[in-house]
């Protein structure tokens, strides 16, 4: 089973953000992380 999921979304100001979810199965918790688009880039050659 996958424990991490990453996807794009929009915040309340309609700005593009990266959302990451991490399942902590033993603790029965989900950590949610958000990052603004400007800090998330990838260079493709």
C-alpha positions in Angstrom: 0.0 0.0 0.0 1.2 3.5 -0.8 1.8 5.8 2.2 2.4 9.0 0.3 0.4 10.9 -2.3 1.3 14.2 -4.1 -1.1 16.2 -6.2 -1.7 19.7 -7.5 -4.5 21.9 -6.2 -5.7 25.5 -5.7 -5.9 27.4 -2.4 -8.6 29.8 -1.3 -6.9 32.6 -3.3 -7.0 30.4 -6.4 -3.2 30.1 -6.4 -1.7 26.8 -7.6 -0.2 24.7 -4.7 1.4 21.2 -4.3 -0.4 19.1 -1.7 1.4 16.1 -0.2 -0.4 13.5 2.0 1.5 11.0 4.2 -0.2 8.1 6.0 1.2 7.2 9.4 -0.5 3.8 9.7 0.6 2.9 13.2 -0.6 6.2 14.7 -3.7 6.2 12.5 -2.9 9.8 11.3 -2.5 11.6 8.0 0.1 14.4 7.7 -0.8 17.1 5.1 1.8 19.4 3.6 1.3 22.2 1.2 3.8 24.1 -0.9 3.3 27.1 -3.2 4.0 26.5 -6.9 7.0 28.9 -7.0 9.0 26.6 -4.7 8.2 23.5 -6.7 9.9 23.2 -10.0 11.6 20.4 -12.0 13.9 20.8 -14.9 13.3 18.3 -17.7 16.1 17.8 -20.2 
